[in-house]
């Protein structure tokens, strides 16, 4: 079973990636480097599927997050738009089907829906609100692609992915 540190590691990896990407081109100068298109896997098995400014993060064959990204030079900004209950189950170290027992229907949740869900389950909790807001906050960092290897650095932390 995945340990708590690993679950938090996935969150950090996705957040680090998130700090490097945001929406696809909408005519305001935002764009996505086409060299990023494709599937990238890290040493823990997290797969980032990047496609023209949109991303999906997967682990263990299940989607866990999706959103959008932009690049400018070697800067990358990402925004998570939805989190799947598979991510919550991974973080809690339980089978996704058990979430129903906690009153959490399986599926995709945006920031507002996730805040409403947890407010209904546990009431207003400042720590939970901060964590959810951080998950959906745009993040920026730098990236480099060399020989099929994508390196992303945010807040001094570098994560390396290999093209699949």
KOLVEXTOR-569166 format. One record per residue (C-alpha): residue number from 1; residue in one letter; x, y, z. Coordinates in nm, 4 decimals. Layout:
// residues N
{NUM,"A",{X,Y,Z}} ...
//
This chain:
// residues 164
{1,"X",{0.0000,0.0000,0.0000}} {2,"X",{0.1182,0.3498,-0.0718}} {3,"X",{0.2491,0.5207,0.2402}} {4,"X",{0.1513,0.8718,0.3519}} {5,"X",{0.4901,1.0154,0.2492}} {6,"X",{0.4438,0.8763,-0.1028}} {7,"X",{0.0929,1.0238,-0.1275}} {8,"X",{0.2242,1.3604,-0.0165}} {9,"X",{0.5126,1.3156,-0.2620}} {10,"X",{0.2657,1.2802,-0.5469}} {11,"X",{0.0888,1.5931,-0.4290}} {12,"X",{0.4209,1.7785,-0.4206}} {13,"X",{0.5131,1.6504,-0.7681}} {14,"X",{0.1836,1.7604,-0.9120}} {15,"X",{0.2079,2.0931,-0.7332}} {16,"X",{0.5655,2.1378,-0.8555}} {17,"X",{0.4469,2.0596,-1.2053}} {18,"X",{0.1557,2.2879,-1.1406}} {19,"X",{0.3910,2.5675,-1.0610}} {20,"X",{0.5095,2.5468,-1.4146}} {21,"X",{0.2008,2.5512,-1.6390}} {22,"X",{-0.1413,2.7439,-1.6904}} {23,"X",{-0.4079,2.7726,-1.9704}} {24,"X",{-0.3602,2.7087,-2.3408}} {25,"X",{-0.3523,2.9961,-2.5857}} {26,"X",{-0.6545,3.2230,-2.5675}} {27,"X",{-0.5284,3.5076,-2.7819}} {28,"X",{-0.3691,3.7026,-2.4969}} {29,"X",{-0.0152,3.5801,-2.5628}} {30,"X",{-0.0373,3.2633,-2.3525}} {31,"X",{0.0953,2.9569,-2.5304}} {32,"X",{0.2278,2.6114,-2.4647}} {33,"X",{0.5608,2.4826,-2.5928}} {34,"X",{0.4746,2.1960,-2.8345}} {35,"X",{0.7927,2.0161,-2.7261}} {36,"X",{0.6099,1.9355,-2.4003}} {37,"X",{0.3346,1.7415,-2.5800}} {38,"X",{0.3299,1.3734,-2.4895}} {39,"X",{0.3400,1.1468,-2.1860}} {40,"X",{0.6093,1.1970,-1.9227}} {41,"X",{0.6736,0.9644,-1.6272}} {42,"X",{0.8678,1.0303,-1.3068}} {43,"X",{1.0549,0.7801,-1.0881}} {44,"X",{0.7446,0.7192,-0.8731}} {45,"X",{0.5271,0.6296,-1.1723}} {46,"X",{0.3316,0.9553,-1.1918}} {47,"X",{0.2461,1.0182,-1.5567}} {48,"X",{0.1882,1.3668,-1.6910}} {49,"X",{-0.0011,1.3674,-2.0192}} {50,"X",{0.0627,1.7079,-2.1797}} {51,"X",{-0.1238,1.8231,-2.4881}} {52,"X",{-0.1259,2.1778,-2.6268}} {53,"X",{-0.1734,2.3534,-2.2936}} {54,"X",{-0.3836,2.0890,-2.1197}} {55,"X",{-0.2587,1.8243,-1.8778}} {56,"X",{-0.3795,1.5149,-1.6982}} {57,"X",{-0.1838,1.3560,-1.4133}} {58,"X",{-0.2198,0.9790,-1.3715}} {59,"X",{-0.0998,0.7278,-1.1170}} {60,"X",{-0.1496,0.3527,-1.1100}} {61,"X",{-0.3589,0.3667,-1.4261}} {62,"X",{-0.6048,0.6210,-1.2820}} {63,"X",{-0.6466,0.9901,-1.3548}} {64,"X",{-0.5853,1.2040,-1.0459}} {65,"X",{-0.5728,1.5675,-1.1667}} {66,"X",{-0.6204,1.7763,-1.4763}} {67,"X",{-0.5854,2.1352,-1.5775}} {68,"X",{-0.4002,2.3661,-1.8102}} {69,"X",{-0.0579,2.5216,-1.8614}} {70,"X",{0.1313,2.7921,-2.0469}} {71,"X",{0.4957,2.8545,-2.1225}} {72,"X",{0.6970,3.1670,-2.1832}} {73,"X",{1.0609,3.1114,-2.2652}} {74,"X",{1.1647,2.8456,-2.0131}} {75,"X",{0.8992,2.9494,-1.7607}} {76,"X",{0.6044,2.7204,-1.7087}} {77,"X",{0.2812,2.7985,-1.5219}} {78,"X",{0.0174,2.5401,-1.4366}} {79,"X",{-0.3324,2.5588,-1.2973}} {80,"X",{-0.5156,2.2532,-1.1694}} {81,"X",{-0.8816,2.2776,-1.2712}} {82,"X",{-1.0121,1.9467,-1.1339}} {83,"X",{-0.9082,1.6780,-0.8877}} {84,"X",{-1.0429,1.3234,-0.9110}} {85,"X",{-1.1488,1.1235,-0.6075}} {86,"X",{-0.8717,0.8788,-0.7067}} {87,"X",{-0.6287,1.1435,-0.5779}} {88,"X",{-0.8143,1.1715,-0.2467}} {89,"X",{-0.8133,0.7920,-0.2083}} {90,"X",{-0.4403,0.7811,-0.2836}} {91,"X",{-0.3699,1.0478,-0.0239}} {92,"X",{-0.5873,0.8671,0.2330}} {93,"X",{-0.4323,0.5306,0.1372}} {94,"X",{-0.7681,0.3653,0.0718}} {95,"X",{-0.9407,0.2002,-0.2220}} {96,"X",{-1.1366,0.4644,-0.4188}} {97,"X",{-1.4592,0.2651,-0.3726}} {98,"X",{-1.4400,0.3295,0.0046}} {99,"X",{-1.4908,0.7036,-0.0479}} {100,"X",{-1.8626,0.6363,-0.0923}} {101,"X",{-1.8678,0.5241,0.2728}} {102,"X",{-1.7512,0.8743,0.3679}} {103,"X",{-2.0196,1.0361,0.1542}} {104,"X",{-1.7770,1.1279,-0.1241}} {105,"X",{-1.9150,1.0288,-0.4665}} {106,"X",{-1.6458,0.9212,-0.7117}} {107,"X",{-1.5644,1.1656,-0.9894}} {108,"X",{-1.4050,1.4983,-1.0783}} {109,"X",{-1.4258,1.8052,-0.8513}} {110,"X",{-1.3302,2.1651,-0.9197}} {111,"X",{-1.2177,2.3963,-0.6378}} {112,"X",{-1.5674,2.5156,-0.5435}} {113,"X",{-1.7160,2.1664,-0.5538}} {114,"X",{-1.4352,2.0272,-0.3367}} {115,"X",{-1.4712,2.3105,-0.0833}} {116,"X",{-1.8494,2.2532,-0.0709}} {117,"X",{-1.8031,1.8773,-0.0338}} {118,"X",{-1.5641,1.9072,0.2605}} {119,"X",{-1.7707,2.1839,0.4181}} {120,"X",{-2.0709,1.9475,0.4103}} {121,"X",{-1.8628,1.6597,0.5528}} {122,"X",{-1.6636,1.8303,0.8283}} {123,"X",{-1.7823,2.1896,0.8426}} {124,"X",{-1.5641,2.4917,0.7774}} {125,"X",{-1.2061,2.4016,0.8584}} {126,"X",{-0.9336,2.6587,0.7892}} {127,"X",{-0.6607,2.3992,0.7318}} {128,"X",{-0.8732,2.2097,0.4779}} {129,"X",{-0.9621,2.5329,0.3001}} {130,"X",{-0.5924,2.6296,0.2793}} {131,"X",{-0.4928,2.2889,0.1380}} {132,"X",{-0.7686,2.2954,-0.1244}} {133,"X",{-0.6883,2.6542,-0.2232}} {134,"X",{-0.3180,2.5623,-0.2568}} {135,"X",{-0.4047,2.2656,-0.4822}} {136,"X",{-0.5859,2.4936,-0.7255}} {137,"X",{-0.3523,2.7965,-0.7093}} {138,"X",{-0.1501,2.8720,-1.0261}} {139,"X",{0.2178,2.7883,-0.9818}} {140,"X",{0.5218,2.8935,-1.1842}} {141,"X",{0.8701,2.7517,-1.2287}} {142,"X",{1.1213,2.6692,-1.4999}} {143,"X",{1.1596,2.3695,-1.7290}} {144,"X",{1.4139,2.2162,-1.9649}} {145,"X",{1.3896,1.9290,-2.2119}} {146,"X",{1.7105,1.7476,-2.3013}} {147,"X",{1.7257,1.4137,-2.4827}} {148,"X",{1.3801,1.2934,-2.3831}} {149,"X",{1.4130,1.4136,-2.0233}} {150,"X",{1.1943,1.6913,-1.8825}} {151,"X",{1.3296,1.8699,-1.5753}} {152,"X",{1.1042,2.1099,-1.3864}} {153,"X",{1.2188,2.3304,-1.1001}} {154,"X",{0.9919,2.5139,-0.8581}} {155,"X",{1.1050,2.6741,-0.5335}} {156,"X",{1.4472,2.5109,-0.5730}} {157,"X",{1.3025,2.1585,-0.6081}} {158,"X",{1.3689,1.9783,-0.9374}} {159,"X",{1.1537,1.6909,-1.0615}} {160,"X",{1.2629,1.4825,-1.3604}} {161,"X",{1.0320,1.3064,-1.6060}} {162,"X",{1.1202,1.0754,-1.8935}} {163,"X",{0.9260,1.0815,-2.2203}} {164,"X",{0.7277,0.7604,-2.2713}} 
//
